[in-house]
Amino acid sequence: IPIEIDPPDHRKYRGLVLSLFSSVGVAWLEEPARAQCRQLIAGIGERKVFDVCAEYVQPLTGTIFAVLLGIPTSDRAWFEEVTNRFVFETHNLEAQLAASMELLQYLVKLTAGLQANGGGSGVMKALVEGEIDGRATTAEEVVNFGHLLMAAGHDTTSAGLGSAFHTLSRDPEVFSRLRAQPRQIPRAVEEFLRLDPPAVHGRVVTKPVELGGHHLQPGDHLVIGYSAANRDEAKFPRPDEFDLFRPRGKQIAFGYGIHRCLGANLAALLMRVAIEEFVRAFTGVRIADPNATRWSAGMSRGV
């Protein structure tokens, strides 16, 4: 699986879908994403209190990632419900594992159908039709890659958006500025990601090293917190503050190098569209019950 391997194999697997995740490759998703945002906002209606994560963020990311994967329209409602249980039931391991198995079984059937009959769309189609070293991809490779993309993309994008709304709720001046000047939203998205990077990355030690007084050996596993680098005061003055006019392009919320997040362009697009539609529809946002705010745990970080 690309997240766990290095070149040259890493390039071979990533290359199967790289064009679909380029800035050009994800641009077509802006229209369905915007339509979904407006539908979700219409569902919220005139209510003054609602769960922005459960009623806006998560349904948006779930729907768009299902579209990107190429999940048939008839299956999407079920697929999104199961995916939500898999991604967000972090407090209930049994339910999370059960949902993971349901997704895997579904992807096995979907892959078998695509391999036998052709057709399909999106990422699953690209994976089924792809080749590695001149051979067709196996069903196991297709299923595992699809499972990884859905889990990683849905989870981290939702976490990033949740954190962005958390920041907006604490800084009404930023909300007002973005509402009055929506062209600043792409800049705001970058600063939201710098302040609260949603992804936590794993790495494997390749040679003996001492880090912070700990002796690490080859094969040891580490979890890298990019949030620490994004709050390096030597790189970012006043690193704990949201600064809409901070110079762009320096944050590493999506990682860097060969393992930079494959879905970075899509995540940025979804965050931009979601915030654009939200500030257009509402005049402000605040947390109704601070005790109900929960930060996610595991391989993503966000509200």
Phi, psi and chi 1 to 4 in degrees:
 res  aa     phi    psi   chi1   chi2   chi3   chi4
   1 ILE       -  134.3  -59.8  175.1      -      -
   2 PRO   -54.6  -32.6  -28.6   35.6      -      -
   3 ILE   -69.5  -14.9 -157.8  170.2      -      -
   4 GLU  -113.9    1.0  -61.5  173.4  -14.9      -
   5 ILE  -127.9  162.3   57.9  177.9      -      -
   6 ASP  -112.0  172.4  -72.3  -38.2      -      -
   7 PRO   -61.3  152.6  -24.5   34.7      -      -
   8 PRO   -84.9  -15.9   30.9  -36.4      -      -
   9 ASP   -63.8  -35.4  -69.1  -25.4      -      -
  10 HIS   -56.0  -45.2  174.4  -94.2      -      -
  11 ARG   -63.7  -36.1  -74.8 -167.9  -65.7  -91.0
  12 LYS   -64.9  -44.3  -61.2  171.9 -174.0  176.3
  13 TYR   -74.7  -44.2  -75.7   97.4      -      -
  14 ARG   -61.8  -36.1 -170.9  178.3  174.7  104.0
  15 GLY   -63.7  -20.6      -      -      -      -
  16 LEU   -61.3  -32.6  -66.3  173.1      -      -
  17 VAL  -129.1    6.7  -65.2      -      -      -
  18 LEU   -57.1  -42.6 -172.6   59.2      -      -
  19 SER   -65.6  -29.2   64.3      -      -      -
  20 LEU   -69.8  -21.6  -62.6  178.3      -      -
  21 PHE  -106.5    5.9  -73.4   91.8      -      -
  22 SER   -70.2  168.0   68.5      -      -      -
  23 SER   -60.5  -36.3   57.3      -      -      -
  24 VAL   -72.3  -39.9  173.9      -      -      -
  25 GLY   -65.9  -27.8      -      -      -      -
  26 VAL   -98.5   -5.8  -58.5      -      -      -
  27 ALA   -59.7  -33.6      -      -      -      -
  28 TRP   -65.9  -17.8   70.7  -83.7      -      -
  29 LEU   -80.1   -9.4  -71.2  164.3      -      -
  30 GLU   -62.3  -43.0  177.3  165.8  -13.9      -
  31 GLU   -63.2  -51.4 -176.6  176.6  -16.4      -
  32 PRO   -64.2  -31.7   17.1  -28.9      -      -
  33 ALA   -66.1  -43.2      -      -      -      -
  34 ARG   -66.1  -40.5 -160.1  171.6  -65.8  -78.5
  35 ALA   -63.2  -40.1      -      -      -      -
  36 GLN   -66.0  -41.0  175.6   72.1   -5.7      -
  37 CYS   -58.8  -46.4  -73.6      -      -      -
  38 ARG   -66.4  -36.0  -68.3  175.5  179.3  175.9
  39 GLN   -65.7  -42.8 -179.9  179.8  -25.1      -
  40 LEU   -66.3  -40.0  -66.9  167.3      -      -
  41 ILE   -65.3  -39.6  -71.8  170.1      -      -
  42 ALA   -61.9  -36.1      -      -      -      -
  43 GLY   -67.3  -31.6      -      -      -      -
  44 ILE   -69.3  -35.9  -67.0  168.5      -      -
  45 GLY    63.1 -134.9      -      -      -      -
  46 GLU   -92.4    4.3  -60.5  -62.1  -39.0      -
  47 ARG   -62.7  140.8  -75.3 -177.2  -68.4  141.6
  48 LYS   -91.6  -22.4  -60.4  -62.3 -176.7 -177.0
  49 VAL  -123.5  125.9  178.7      -      -      -
  50 PHE  -158.2  165.2   55.5   90.2      -      -
  51 ASP   -92.6  103.1 -172.8  -28.6      -      -
  52 VAL   -65.8  -29.3   70.4      -      -      -
  53 CYS   -74.3  -51.0  -69.2      -      -      -
  54 ALA   -73.5  -30.0      -      -      -      -
  55 GLU  -103.7   -8.2  -62.6 -176.7   62.3      -
  56 TYR  -133.9  -57.1 -172.9   63.2      -      -
  57 VAL   -67.2  -56.0  169.7      -      -      -
  58 GLN   -65.6  -42.8  -66.5  166.7    9.9      -
  59 PRO   -62.4  -35.3  -22.5   33.5      -      -
  60 LEU   -64.0  -54.0  168.4   64.8      -      -
  61 THR   -66.1  -37.7   57.2      -      -      -
  62 GLY   -61.9  -44.8      -      -      -      -
  63 THR   -64.1  -47.5  -65.3      -      -      -
  64 ILE   -69.4  -37.2  -61.5  -54.5      -      -
  65 PHE   -69.8  -31.5  -87.7   92.5      -      -
  66 ALA   -65.8  -41.5      -      -      -      -
  67 VAL   -62.3  -46.0  171.2      -      -      -
  68 LEU   -61.7  -42.2  177.2   65.9      -      -
  69 LEU   -65.5  -28.9  -82.8 -178.7      -      -
  70 GLY    95.9   27.7      -      -      -      -
  71 ILE   -69.3  129.4  -57.0  -57.9      -      -
  72 PRO   -56.0  144.6  -26.0   34.6      -      -
  73 THR   -54.4  -38.8  -57.0      -      -      -
  74 SER   -66.0  -20.2   58.2      -      -      -
  75 ASP  -101.9   -6.5  -65.1  -19.5      -      -
  76 ARG   -67.0  -40.7  -76.9 -179.7 -167.5  162.4
  77 ALA   -60.2  -46.1      -      -      -      -
  78 TRP   -64.4  -45.4  172.4   87.5      -      -
  79 PHE   -60.2  -43.1 -172.6   82.5      -      -
  80 GLU   -67.4  -37.7  -68.3  162.5   26.2      -
  81 GLU   -65.0  -44.6 -174.0  -85.3  -34.6      -
  82 VAL   -68.4  -40.4  176.3      -      -      -
  83 THR   -62.4  -40.3  -58.5      -      -      -
  84 ASN   -60.5  -40.4  -78.1  -16.8      -      -
  85 ARG   -65.9  -39.4  -77.6 -166.1  -80.3  119.2
  86 PHE   -66.8  -42.7  169.0   49.5      -      -
  87 VAL   -81.5  -39.5  171.3      -      -      -
  88 PHE  -107.6   -7.2  -58.8  117.4      -      -
  89 GLU   -85.4   52.0  -69.3  -77.9  -13.1      -
  90 THR   -68.9  -19.3   54.9      -      -      -
  91 HIS   -87.0   -5.8   59.3  -73.2      -      -
  92 ASN  -131.4   88.7 -172.7  -23.9      -      -
  93 LEU   -61.5  -38.5 -178.4   58.8      -      -
  94 GLU   -63.2  -45.5 -175.3  175.6  -18.6      -
  95 ALA   -65.8  -37.9      -      -      -      -
  96 GLN   -65.0  -44.4 -167.2  174.8   37.5      -
  97 LEU   -65.9  -38.4  -69.9  175.2      -      -
  98 ALA   -63.5  -42.8      -      -      -      -
  99 ALA   -65.5  -38.3      -      -      -      -
 100 SER   -60.6  -42.4  177.2      -      -      -
 101 MET   -66.5  -38.3  -71.4  -54.9  -58.7      -
 102 GLU   -61.2  -42.9  -72.4 -177.1   64.9      -
 103 LEU   -64.9  -44.6  -79.9  175.8      -      -
 104 LEU   -61.4  -44.0  -76.6  170.8      -      -
 105 GLN   -63.3  -39.1  -69.7  165.4    3.4      -
 106 TYR   -65.4  -45.0  172.6   81.8      -      -
 107 LEU   -65.4  -32.9  -69.0  174.6      -      -
 108 VAL   -61.0  -47.2  166.5      -      -      -
 109 LYS   -65.7  -43.6  -68.9  175.5   61.5  177.1
 110 LEU   -61.8  -44.2  179.0   63.5      -      -
 111 THR   -63.9  -43.5  -61.1      -      -      -
 112 ALA   -60.5  -40.8      -      -      -      -
 113 GLY   -65.3  -42.0      -      -      -      -
 114 LEU   -67.2  -39.4  -67.7  174.2      -      -
 115 GLN   -66.8  -34.3  -71.7  177.1  -36.4      -
 116 ALA   -82.3  -37.7      -      -      -      -
 117 ASN  -115.9  -11.0  -54.0  -45.7      -      -
 118 GLY    74.3 -161.2      -      -      -      -
 119 GLY    78.4 -152.7      -      -      -      -
 120 GLY    80.6 -174.1      -      -      -      -
 121 SER  -157.5  171.0   63.2      -      -      -
 122 GLY    66.1 -151.4      -      -      -      -
 123 VAL   -62.7  -43.3  167.4      -      -      -
 124 MET   -62.3  -39.6  -65.7  -58.2  -68.9      -
 125 LYS   -62.6  -45.1  175.0 -178.7  172.7   67.1
 126 ALA   -62.5  -39.6      -      -      -      -
 127 LEU   -67.7  -43.2  -68.1  174.8      -      -
 128 VAL   -64.9  -37.3  166.9      -      -      -
 129 GLU   -87.6   -3.7  -64.8  179.2   -8.9      -
 130 GLY   -77.6  166.1      -      -      -      -
 131 GLU  -131.2  145.5  -67.5 -173.9   -7.8      -
 132 ILE  -122.7  118.3  -60.9  -69.0      -      -
 133 ASP    52.8   40.3  -68.3  -27.4      -      -
 134 GLY    81.9   -0.3      -      -      -      -
 135 ARG  -112.8  156.0   62.1  164.3  178.4   82.2
 136 ALA   -68.4  147.2      -      -      -      -
 137 THR   -63.0  147.3   51.4      -      -      -
 138 THR   -85.4  161.4   66.1      -      -      -
 139 ALA   -59.8  -38.5      -      -      -      -
 140 GLU   -62.9  -42.3 -178.0  179.5   15.5      -
 141 GLU   -63.9  -43.6  -71.6  168.9  -27.7      -
 142 VAL   -63.1  -47.2  172.4      -      -      -
 143 VAL   -63.5  -47.8  168.5      -      -      -
 144 ASN   -66.4  -38.5  -73.2  -21.4      -      -
 145 PHE   -67.0  -45.0 -157.5  165.4      -      -
 146 GLY   -62.5  -40.5      -      -      -      -
 147 HIS   -63.4  -43.4 -171.5  -97.3      -      -
 148 LEU   -62.7  -46.3  167.6   67.2      -      -
 149 LEU   -63.3  -41.7  -71.3  173.7      -      -
 150 MET   -66.3  -46.4 -172.8   64.9 -158.3      -
 151 ALA   -65.3  -50.0      -      -      -      -
 152 ALA   -68.3  -42.9      -      -      -      -
 153 GLY   -70.6  -46.0      -      -      -      -
 154 HIS   -62.8  -45.6 -173.2   11.9      -      -
 155 ASP   -65.2  -53.6 -170.2   10.0      -      -
 156 THR   -70.6  -36.9   54.5      -      -      -
 157 THR   -66.4  -41.1  -53.8      -      -      -
 158 SER   -62.1  -42.2  -64.6      -      -      -
 159 ALA   -63.8  -42.8      -      -      -      -
 160 GLY   -63.3  -41.6      -      -      -      -
 161 LEU   -68.5  -41.2 -102.7  176.1      -      -
 162 GLY   -59.4  -42.6      -      -      -      -
 163 SER   -65.7  -37.2  -62.5      -      -      -
 164 ALA   -62.1  -44.0      -      -      -      -
 165 PHE   -68.3  -31.4  -79.3  114.5      -      -
 166 HIS   -62.9  -43.5 -174.6  -99.3      -      -
 167 THR   -65.1  -43.1  -62.4      -      -      -
 168 LEU   -62.1  -34.6  -73.7  171.5      -      -
 169 SER   -68.3  -24.0   71.8      -      -      -
 170 ARG   -94.1  -10.0  -66.2  178.5  -62.7  160.5
 171 ASP  -136.0   81.0 -162.6  -25.0      -      -
 172 PRO   -61.1  -25.2   18.7  -30.8      -      -
 173 GLU   -65.7  -37.4  -70.9 -173.0   11.0      -
 174 VAL   -66.6  -43.1  172.7      -      -      -
 175 PHE   -58.1  -46.6 -168.5  103.2      -      -
 176 SER   -63.5  -39.8  -63.2      -      -      -
 177 ARG   -65.0  -43.5 -179.4 -179.0  -71.4  -85.6
 178 LEU   -67.7  -33.5  -63.4 -177.1      -      -
 179 ARG   -67.2  -39.4 -179.5  173.6  167.3   81.4
 180 ALA   -79.9  -29.0      -      -      -      -
 181 GLN  -131.7   72.8  -60.6  176.6  -33.5      -
 182 PRO   -61.0  -18.7   18.9  -31.2      -      -
 183 ARG   -64.8  -16.1   68.0 -179.3 -177.8  -81.5
 184 GLN   -83.9   -4.9  -60.8  -71.4   -3.4      -
 185 ILE   -63.8  -41.4  -69.8  175.8      -      -
 186 PRO   -56.9  -39.2  -27.5   37.4      -      -
 187 ARG   -64.6  -40.7  177.3 -177.2  -68.0  -85.4
 188 ALA   -64.1  -39.6      -      -      -      -
 189 VAL   -58.5  -43.6  166.2      -      -      -
 190 GLU   -62.6  -39.0 -176.5  142.4  -22.5      -
 191 GLU   -74.1  -35.0  179.4   66.6   -7.2      -
 192 PHE   -58.7  -43.8  -71.5  136.5      -      -
 193 LEU   -68.5  -36.9  -72.2  166.3      -      -
 194 ARG   -63.7  -44.7 -177.0 -157.3   65.7   80.8
 195 LEU   -68.1  -40.4 -165.0   63.7      -      -
 196 ASP  -136.6   77.2  -69.8  -56.3      -      -
 197 PRO   -61.5  131.3  -18.7   31.2      -      -
 198 PRO   -81.3  -21.3   28.1  -34.5      -      -
 199 ALA   -98.8  141.7      -      -      -      -
 200 VAL  -115.9  128.8  178.9      -      -      -
 201 HIS  -111.3  140.3  -60.5 -100.2      -      -
 202 GLY   -97.4  146.3      -      -      -      -
 203 ARG  -140.5  159.5  -68.0  -68.0 -177.1  -96.5
 204 VAL  -115.8  132.1  178.9      -      -      -
 205 VAL   -67.6  134.0  177.1      -      -      -
 206 THR  -106.5  -17.4   59.4      -      -      -
 207 LYS  -151.3  157.0   61.1 -177.8 -179.5 -179.0
 208 PRO   -58.8  136.3  -24.3   34.7      -      -
 209 VAL  -156.3  149.9   63.3      -      -      -
 210 GLU  -105.0  128.7 -178.4  177.2  -16.5      -
 211 LEU  -134.5  113.6 -177.5   65.4      -      -
 212 GLY    59.9   33.7      -      -      -      -
 213 GLY    85.0    1.3      -      -      -      -
 214 HIS  -106.1  134.8  -63.1  -85.3      -      -
 215 HIS   -92.9  115.8  -64.0  -80.7      -      -
 216 LEU  -106.5  142.2  -54.7  176.1      -      -
 217 GLN  -118.1  156.0  -60.2  -60.2  -38.1      -
 218 PRO   -52.8  134.2  -27.4   35.6      -      -
 219 GLY    97.8  -16.3      -      -      -      -
 220 ASP   -67.5  145.5  -71.8  -12.7      -      -
 221 HIS  -102.4  138.4  -70.6 -102.3      -      -
 222 LEU  -124.9  151.6  -62.3  176.3      -      -
 223 VAL  -110.6  124.6  173.5      -      -      -
 224 ILE   -99.6  123.7  -51.8  -62.1      -      -
 225 GLY   -96.2   97.1      -      -      -      -
 226 TYR   -66.6  -17.2  -77.3  158.4      -      -
 227 SER   -60.5  -30.1   56.0      -      -      -
 228 ALA   -66.0  -43.5      -      -      -      -
 229 ALA   -66.5  -36.3      -      -      -      -
 230 ASN   -72.7   -8.7  -85.4   -7.1      -      -
 231 ARG  -118.1   25.6  -63.7 -160.1 -177.5 -163.0
 232 ASP   -71.6  113.8 -177.9   -8.2      -      -
 233 GLU   -67.2  -18.2   60.9 -175.6   10.2      -
 234 ALA   -73.3  -22.0      -      -      -      -
 235 LYS  -104.1  -32.8 -163.8   75.6  171.6  178.0
 236 PHE  -128.3  100.7  -56.4  100.9      -      -
 237 PRO   -56.8  141.4  -23.7   34.5      -      -
 238 ARG    50.2   57.6  -52.3  179.2  -43.8  -78.6
 239 PRO   -63.6  -22.4   25.7  -35.8      -      -
 240 ASP   -88.2    2.0  -62.8  -29.4      -      -
 241 GLU  -103.7  146.1  -62.8  178.7   16.0      -
 242 PHE   -80.8  123.3  180.0   92.2      -      -
 243 ASP  -128.8  104.5 -178.2   -4.3      -      -
 244 LEU   -61.7  -26.5 -177.1   59.3      -      -
 245 PHE  -105.9   21.4  -61.1  102.6      -      -
 246 ARG   -66.8  141.4 -165.7 -177.9  -62.6  -83.3
 247 PRO   -54.1  136.6  -26.9   35.5      -      -
 248 ARG   -87.9  162.9  -60.5  177.4   64.7 -178.1
 249 GLY    91.6    4.1      -      -      -      -
 250 LYS  -104.9  -19.5  -64.2 -178.2  178.5 -179.5
 251 GLN   -74.3  154.7   58.3   88.0    7.4      -
 252 ILE  -125.5   40.9   56.4  170.4      -      -
 253 ALA   -58.8  -30.8      -      -      -      -
 254 PHE   -95.3   12.1  -67.7  121.5      -      -
 255 GLY    84.1 -166.5      -      -      -      -
 256 TYR  -158.7  165.5   60.7   92.8      -      -
 257 GLY    73.1 -154.8      -      -      -      -
 258 ILE   -66.2  -24.1   60.4  170.5      -      -
 259 HIS  -100.8   18.0  -74.7  -72.1      -      -
 260 ARG   -56.8  141.4 -173.9  175.1 -173.2  -89.8
 261 CYS   -49.3  124.5  175.1      -      -      -
 262 LEU   -61.8  -35.5  178.9   64.2      -      -
 263 GLY   -94.7   19.3      -      -      -      -
 264 ALA   -57.3  -43.5      -      -      -      -
 265 ASN   -65.6  -39.6  -68.4  -48.7      -      -
 266 LEU   -68.9  -42.0  178.6   57.0      -      -
 267 ALA   -60.3  -44.1      -      -      -      -
 268 ALA   -64.7  -39.5      -      -      -      -
 269 LEU   -63.2  -47.0 -177.9  148.7      -      -
 270 LEU   -64.6  -40.0  -71.1 -179.8      -      -
 271 MET   -64.3  -43.4  -69.9 -177.0   67.6      -
 272 ARG   -61.6  -50.1  172.9  177.5   60.9   79.7
 273 VAL   -64.1  -43.0  170.1      -      -      -
 274 ALA   -61.7  -42.0      -      -      -      -
 275 ILE   -72.5  -39.5  -65.6  168.9      -      -
 276 GLU   -56.7  -48.0  -75.5  173.7  -10.5      -
 277 GLU   -70.6  -34.1  -68.4  -59.5  -40.6      -
 278 PHE   -68.6  -47.1 -163.7   89.9      -      -
 279 VAL   -71.1  -22.7  -59.5      -      -      -
 280 ARG   -71.6  -34.2 -176.5 -178.4   64.3   84.8
 281 ALA   -89.7  -28.4      -      -      -      -
 282 PHE  -122.3  153.0  -60.4   98.9      -      -
 283 THR   -92.7   -9.1   58.1      -      -      -
 284 GLY   179.3  172.4      -      -      -      -
 285 VAL  -149.8  140.5   61.3      -      -      -
 286 ARG  -147.6  161.6   64.8 -179.1  178.8   85.2
 287 ILE   -81.6  120.2  -62.2  174.2      -      -
 288 ALA   -74.6  -36.3      -      -      -      -
 289 ASP  -137.4   96.3 -179.7    5.8      -      -
 290 PRO   -56.3  -29.4  -23.5   33.9      -      -
 291 ASN   -70.4  -17.4  -65.9  -35.1      -      -
 292 ALA   -88.2   -8.1      -      -      -      -
 293 THR   -73.7  126.4  -58.1      -      -      -
 294 ARG  -128.3  126.9 -178.8  165.8   58.3   89.3
 295 TRP   -88.2  135.7  -70.9   82.6      -      -
 296 SER   -70.4  157.8   60.2      -      -      -
 297 ALA  -120.9  168.1      -      -      -      -
 298 GLY   101.4 -140.6      -      -      -      -
 299 MET   -90.5   15.6  -64.7  -52.9  -70.0      -
 300 SER  -140.6  158.5   67.4      -      -      -
 301 ARG  -134.8  123.1  177.8 -174.5  179.1  -83.7
 302 GLY   175.4  177.8      -      -      -      -
 303 VAL   -85.5      -  175.3      -      -      -
